[in-house]
Amino acid sequence: MKKLHLHRILSICFVVLFTGMVSAQQINKPQSLESLIAEALKNNPQIKSAERHWQAAINKAPQVSALPDPVLGYTRFGENVETRVGPQENVFSISQKIPFPGKLGLKSEAAKQDAFVSQQNYLAVRRDVVFKVENVYYDLYWIDNSTRILDDYLVLLKNFTKVAEQKYATGQGIQTNVLKSQVEMSTTLNRKFGFDKLRQSAVSKLNALLSRSQSQPLGLVSEIDLVTNSLDEDALLQRALNQKQELAAIKAKVGKSETMRKLVKKDYLPDFNFKLNYIHVSRGESNAPEAGKNAWSVMVGLNLPLWLGKRKAAVQAANSTLAANRFAFENQENMVKSEIHDLFYQIDIAKKSLALYEQGLLTQAESSLQSAISSYKTGNLDFVSLLDSERMLLTLNL
């Protein structure tokens, strides 16, 4: 019994240890941006919802372009209608409404334009989800590298603290330096905790975008693509005007408005109705040569578009909708131009800032720190100035 109990304890310990090892491997295993984007495109529920809306819109055109269902009728006379060839007892009929030529085609065209709008909305959702994944990924890159920089700073502070303690122990330094170094370490640790909190929030956002469990870990992000953009502003603007889904969607809405204006103008024209009647006649008491012969008839009808007020209102509404969509397209186009100009300016400033850091600031700060360390060891620099030099490099690195 004791052996069995010991075996269970060992099994539990093995499972816990193995789970911890797997979890640690998952946390340390880096994931590429491409794989995360592919996972989001496959599993994101917002993308799936937009795709289903698009598929629903595609199936609208066959519905609106089909003829109305025919109507099958049956009439039973309460009292037979006597005729020369016998009494009429039953009437069977079938009727079909046929819209004026061109109406169904315009309805189909409008539905297809709606489907195109839904497709552009779907593509915009895919684009936005990819953008959000990239945004979080780059945030994680910043967080993980900032954490690494703070870890390196903590190692350096530990060395500073040891030197300060040695000097204090030999009477060459003061206790204040030791305390300041310890306070700096505590402050840095607290700052690191802040980045840990930011990372947890970023991983949570990414898991939601990928439709993952919120408890699923994510490996460190150590690399990103640093290839600079070589397009000029005019090329970027033209690319945006040609590819931006919102512009394409509004352009399709303009086209639909024009189609709907043509359609409401056709409401001034009548629709047709065709009806076939088959009349059952019994022989009765008639001695006529064609007694009991069934009869049939054809009826052609049309509606009379007499009420012009509602048709004029429909045309005015269609004109207003068309004008509104044209203004919306113009506004969206202006917004795209503004965004491209602003973003291109930000990219240009970012390039200049990066060049300034890489070619001057970081190198100068590192040289300044090495000089400060040497001066401190020889007693030519106080501890506070040494900490200031390291803080300066830390700030520039972050």
Contacts in CASP RR format, 6 or more apart in sequence:
PFRMAT RR
TARGET T0000
AUTHOR 0000-0000-0000
METHOD contacts of the structure
MODEL  1
MKKLHLHRILSICFVVLFTGMVSAQQINKPQSLESLIAEALKNNPQIKSA
ERHWQAAINKAPQVSALPDPVLGYTRFGENVETRVGPQENVFSISQKIPF
PGKLGLKSEAAKQDAFVSQQNYLAVRRDVVFKVENVYYDLYWIDNSTRIL
DDYLVLLKNFTKVAEQKYATGQGIQTNVLKSQVEMSTTLNRKFGFDKLRQ
SAVSKLNALLSRSQSQPLGLVSEIDLVTNSLDEDALLQRALNQKQELAAI
KAKVGKSETMRKLVKKDYLPDFNFKLNYIHVSRGESNAPEAGKNAWSVMV
GLNLPLWLGKRKAAVQAANSTLAANRFAFENQENMVKSEIHDLFYQIDIA
KKSLALYEQGLLTQAESSLQSAISSYKTGNLDFVSLLDSERMLLTLNL
23 217 0 8 1.000
26 216 0 8 1.000
26 217 0 8 1.000
26 219 0 8 1.000
27 217 0 8 1.000
27 218 0 8 1.000
27 219 0 8 1.000
27 220 0 8 1.000
28 219 0 8 1.000
28 220 0 8 1.000
29 219 0 8 1.000
30 219 0 8 1.000
30 220 0 8 1.000
30 221 0 8 1.000
30 222 0 8 1.000
30 223 0 8 1.000
31 218 0 8 1.000
31 219 0 8 1.000
31 221 0 8 1.000
33 133 0 8 1.000
33 134 0 8 1.000
33 137 0 8 1.000
33 224 0 8 1.000
33 225 0 8 1.000
36 133 0 8 1.000
36 137 0 8 1.000
36 206 0 8 1.000
36 210 0 8 1.000
37 130 0 8 1.000
37 133 0 8 1.000
37 134 0 8 1.000
39 210 0 8 1.000
40 47 0 8 1.000
40 129 0 8 1.000
40 130 0 8 1.000
40 133 0 8 1.000
40 209 0 8 1.000
40 210 0 8 1.000
41 47 0 8 1.000
41 126 0 8 1.000
41 129 0 8 1.000
41 130 0 8 1.000
43 210 0 8 1.000
43 211 0 8 1.000
43 212 0 8 1.000
44 129 0 8 1.000
44 209 0 8 1.000
44 210 0 8 1.000
44 211 0 8 1.000
45 211 0 8 1.000
46 125 0 8 1.000
46 129 0 8 1.000
47 122 0 8 1.000
47 125 0 8 1.000
47 126 0 8 1.000
47 129 0 8 1.000
50 118 0 8 1.000
50 121 0 8 1.000
50 122 0 8 1.000
50 125 0 8 1.000
50 126 0 8 1.000
51 122 0 8 1.000
53 118 0 8 1.000
53 121 0 8 1.000
53 122 0 8 1.000
54 115 0 8 1.000
54 118 0 8 1.000
54 119 0 8 1.000
54 121 0 8 1.000
54 122 0 8 1.000
56 118 0 8 1.000
57 111 0 8 1.000
57 114 0 8 1.000
57 115 0 8 1.000
57 117 0 8 1.000
57 118 0 8 1.000
57 119 0 8 1.000
58 115 0 8 1.000
58 118 0 8 1.000
60 111 0 8 1.000
60 114 0 8 1.000
60 115 0 8 1.000
61 108 0 8 1.000
61 111 0 8 1.000
61 112 0 8 1.000
61 115 0 8 1.000
63 111 0 8 1.000
64 104 0 8 1.000
64 107 0 8 1.000
64 108 0 8 1.000
64 110 0 8 1.000
64 111 0 8 1.000
65 104 0 8 1.000
65 105 0 8 1.000
65 107 0 8 1.000
65 108 0 8 1.000
65 111 0 8 1.000
66 104 0 8 1.000
67 96 0 8 1.000
67 97 0 8 1.000
67 98 0 8 1.000
67 99 0 8 1.000
67 104 0 8 1.000
68 96 0 8 1.000
68 97 0 8 1.000
70 94 0 8 1.000
70 95 0 8 1.000
70 96 0 8 1.000
71 94 0 8 1.000
71 95 0 8 1.000
71 96 0 8 1.000
72 92 0 8 1.000
72 93 0 8 1.000
72 94 0 8 1.000
73 92 0 8 1.000
73 93 0 8 1.000
73 94 0 8 1.000
73 95 0 8 1.000
74 90 0 8 1.000
74 91 0 8 1.000
74 92 0 8 1.000
74 93 0 8 1.000
75 90 0 8 1.000
75 91 0 8 1.000
75 92 0 8 1.000
75 93 0 8 1.000
76 89 0 8 1.000
76 90 0 8 1.000
77 88 0 8 1.000
77 89 0 8 1.000
77 90 0 8 1.000
77 91 0 8 1.000
80 87 0 8 1.000
80 88 0 8 1.000
80 89 0 8 1.000
80 282 0 8 1.000
81 87 0 8 1.000
81 88 0 8 1.000
83 281 0 8 1.000
84 286 0 8 1.000
84 288 0 8 1.000
85 281 0 8 1.000
85 286 0 8 1.000
85 288 0 8 1.000
85 290 0 8 1.000
85 291 0 8 1.000
85 292 0 8 1.000
85 293 0 8 1.000
86 281 0 8 1.000
86 282 0 8 1.000
86 283 0 8 1.000
86 284 0 8 1.000
86 285 0 8 1.000
86 286 0 8 1.000
86 288 0 8 1.000
86 291 0 8 1.000
86 292 0 8 1.000
87 281 0 8 1.000
87 282 0 8 1.000
87 284 0 8 1.000
88 279 0 8 1.000
88 280 0 8 1.000
88 281 0 8 1.000
88 295 0 8 1.000
89 280 0 8 1.000
89 281 0 8 1.000
89 282 0 8 1.000
90 279 0 8 1.000
90 280 0 8 1.000
91 277 0 8 1.000
91 278 0 8 1.000
91 279 0 8 1.000
91 280 0 8 1.000
92 277 0 8 1.000
92 278 0 8 1.000
92 280 0 8 1.000
93 275 0 8 1.000
93 276 0 8 1.000
93 277 0 8 1.000
93 278 0 8 1.000
94 275 0 8 1.000
94 276 0 8 1.000
95 273 0 8 1.000
95 274 0 8 1.000
95 275 0 8 1.000
95 276 0 8 1.000
95 299 0 8 1.000
96 273 0 8 1.000
96 274 0 8 1.000
96 275 0 8 1.000
97 271 0 8 1.000
97 272 0 8 1.000
97 273 0 8 1.000
98 271 0 8 1.000
98 272 0 8 1.000
98 273 0 8 1.000
98 274 0 8 1.000
99 271 0 8 1.000
99 272 0 8 1.000
100 266 0 8 1.000
100 269 0 8 1.000
100 270 0 8 1.000
100 271 0 8 1.000
100 272 0 8 1.000
102 266 0 8 1.000
103 263 0 8 1.000
103 266 0 8 1.000
103 271 0 8 1.000
106 259 0 8 1.000
106 260 0 8 1.000
106 262 0 8 1.000
106 263 0 8 1.000
106 266 0 8 1.000
107 263 0 8 1.000
109 259 0 8 1.000
110 256 0 8 1.000
110 259 0 8 1.000
110 260 0 8 1.000
110 263 0 8 1.000
113 252 0 8 1.000
113 253 0 8 1.000
113 255 0 8 1.000
113 256 0 8 1.000
113 259 0 8 1.000
114 256 0 8 1.000
116 248 0 8 1.000
116 249 0 8 1.000
116 252 0 8 1.000
117 249 0 8 1.000
117 252 0 8 1.000
117 253 0 8 1.000
117 256 0 8 1.000
120 245 0 8 1.000
120 246 0 8 1.000
120 248 0 8 1.000
120 249 0 8 1.000
120 252 0 8 1.000
121 245 0 8 1.000
121 249 0 8 1.000
123 245 0 8 1.000
124 245 0 8 1.000
124 246 0 8 1.000
124 249 0 8 1.000
127 245 0 8 1.000
129 209 0 8 1.000
132 205 0 8 1.000
132 209 0 8 1.000
133 206 0 8 1.000
133 209 0 8 1.000
133 210 0 8 1.000
136 202 0 8 1.000
136 205 0 8 1.000
136 206 0 8 1.000
136 209 0 8 1.000
137 206 0 8 1.000
137 221 0 8 1.000
137 224 0 8 1.000
138 224 0 8 1.000
139 198 0 8 1.000
139 202 0 8 1.000
140 199 0 8 1.000
140 202 0 8 1.000
140 203 0 8 1.000
140 206 0 8 1.000
140 218 0 8 1.000
140 221 0 8 1.000
141 221 0 8 1.000
141 222 0 8 1.000
141 223 0 8 1.000
141 224 0 8 1.000
143 195 0 8 1.000
143 198 0 8 1.000
143 199 0 8 1.000
143 202 0 8 1.000
144 199 0 8 1.000
144 220 0 8 1.000
144 221 0 8 1.000
144 222 0 8 1.000
145 222 0 8 1.000
146 195 0 8 1.000
146 398 0 8 1.000
147 192 0 8 1.000
147 195 0 8 1.000
147 196 0 8 1.000
147 199 0 8 1.000
149 394 0 8 1.000
149 397 0 8 1.000
149 398 0 8 1.000
150 188 0 8 1.000
150 191 0 8 1.000
150 192 0 8 1.000
150 195 0 8 1.000
150 394 0 8 1.000
151 192 0 8 1.000
153 188 0 8 1.000
153 390 0 8 1.000
153 394 0 8 1.000
154 185 0 8 1.000
154 188 0 8 1.000
154 189 0 8 1.000
154 192 0 8 1.000
156 390 0 8 1.000
157 181 0 8 1.000
157 184 0 8 1.000
157 185 0 8 1.000
157 188 0 8 1.000
157 390 0 8 1.000
158 185 0 8 1.000
160 181 0 8 1.000
160 383 0 8 1.000
160 386 0 8 1.000
160 387 0 8 1.000
160 390 0 8 1.000
161 178 0 8 1.000
161 181 0 8 1.000
161 182 0 8 1.000
161 185 0 8 1.000
163 376 0 8 1.000
163 377 0 8 1.000
164 173 0 8 1.000
164 177 0 8 1.000
164 178 0 8 1.000
164 181 0 8 1.000
164 383 0 8 1.000
165 178 0 8 1.000
167 173 0 8 1.000
167 177 0 8 1.000
168 174 0 8 1.000
168 175 0 8 1.000
168 177 0 8 1.000
168 178 0 8 1.000
177 383 0 8 1.000
177 384 0 8 1.000
180 383 0 8 1.000
180 384 0 8 1.000
180 387 0 8 1.000
181 383 0 8 1.000
181 387 0 8 1.000
184 387 0 8 1.000
203 217 0 8 1.000
203 218 0 8 1.000
204 214 0 8 1.000
206 212 0 8 1.000
206 218 0 8 1.000
207 213 0 8 1.000
207 214 0 8 1.000
207 216 0 8 1.000
207 218 0 8 1.000
208 214 0 8 1.000
228 351 0 8 1.000
229 347 0 8 1.000
231 239 0 8 1.000
233 340 0 8 1.000
233 341 0 8 1.000
233 344 0 8 1.000
236 340 0 8 1.000
236 344 0 8 1.000
237 336 0 8 1.000
237 337 0 8 1.000
237 340 0 8 1.000
237 341 0 8 1.000
240 336 0 8 1.000
240 339 0 8 1.000
240 340 0 8 1.000
241 247 0 8 1.000
241 333 0 8 1.000
241 336 0 8 1.000
244 332 0 8 1.000
244 336 0 8 1.000
246 332 0 8 1.000
247 329 0 8 1.000
247 332 0 8 1.000
247 333 0 8 1.000
247 336 0 8 1.000
250 325 0 8 1.000
250 328 0 8 1.000
250 329 0 8 1.000
250 332 0 8 1.000
251 329 0 8 1.000
253 325 0 8 1.000
253 328 0 8 1.000
253 329 0 8 1.000
254 322 0 8 1.000
254 325 0 8 1.000
254 326 0 8 1.000
254 329 0 8 1.000
255 325 0 8 1.000
257 318 0 8 1.000
257 321 0 8 1.000
257 322 0 8 1.000
257 325 0 8 1.000
258 322 0 8 1.000
260 318 0 8 1.000
260 321 0 8 1.000
261 315 0 8 1.000
261 318 0 8 1.000
261 319 0 8 1.000
261 322 0 8 1.000
264 311 0 8 1.000
264 314 0 8 1.000
264 315 0 8 1.000
264 317 0 8 1.000
264 318 0 8 1.000
265 315 0 8 1.000
267 305 0 8 1.000
267 311 0 8 1.000
267 314 0 8 1.000
268 305 0 8 1.000
268 308 0 8 1.000
268 311 0 8 1.000
269 305 0 8 1.000
270 302 0 8 1.000
270 303 0 8 1.000
270 304 0 8 1.000
270 305 0 8 1.000
271 302 0 8 1.000
271 303 0 8 1.000
272 300 0 8 1.000
272 301 0 8 1.000
272 302 0 8 1.000
273 299 0 8 1.000
273 300 0 8 1.000
273 301 0 8 1.000
273 302 0 8 1.000
273 303 0 8 1.000
274 298 0 8 1.000
274 299 0 8 1.000
274 300 0 8 1.000
274 301 0 8 1.000
275 298 0 8 1.000
275 299 0 8 1.000
275 300 0 8 1.000
275 301 0 8 1.000
276 296 0 8 1.000
276 297 0 8 1.000
276 298 0 8 1.000
276 299 0 8 1.000
277 296 0 8 1.000
277 297 0 8 1.000
277 298 0 8 1.000
277 299 0 8 1.000
278 294 0 8 1.000
278 295 0 8 1.000
278 296 0 8 1.000
279 294 0 8 1.000
279 295 0 8 1.000
279 296 0 8 1.000
279 297 0 8 1.000
280 294 0 8 1.000
281 292 0 8 1.000
281 293 0 8 1.000
281 294 0 8 1.000
281 295 0 8 1.000
282 292 0 8 1.000
283 291 0 8 1.000
283 292 0 8 1.000
284 291 0 8 1.000
284 292 0 8 1.000
286 292 0 8 1.000
305 311 0 8 1.000
357 396 0 8 1.000
361 396 0 8 1.000
362 393 0 8 1.000
362 396 0 8 1.000
362 397 0 8 1.000
365 389 0 8 1.000
365 392 0 8 1.000
365 393 0 8 1.000
365 396 0 8 1.000
366 393 0 8 1.000
368 389 0 8 1.000
368 392 0 8 1.000
368 393 0 8 1.000
369 389 0 8 1.000
369 390 0 8 1.000
369 392 0 8 1.000
369 393 0 8 1.000
372 381 0 8 1.000
372 385 0 8 1.000
372 386 0 8 1.000
372 389 0 8 1.000
372 390 0 8 1.000
373 386 0 8 1.000
375 381 0 8 1.000
376 382 0 8 1.000
376 383 0 8 1.000
376 385 0 8 1.000
376 386 0 8 1.000
END
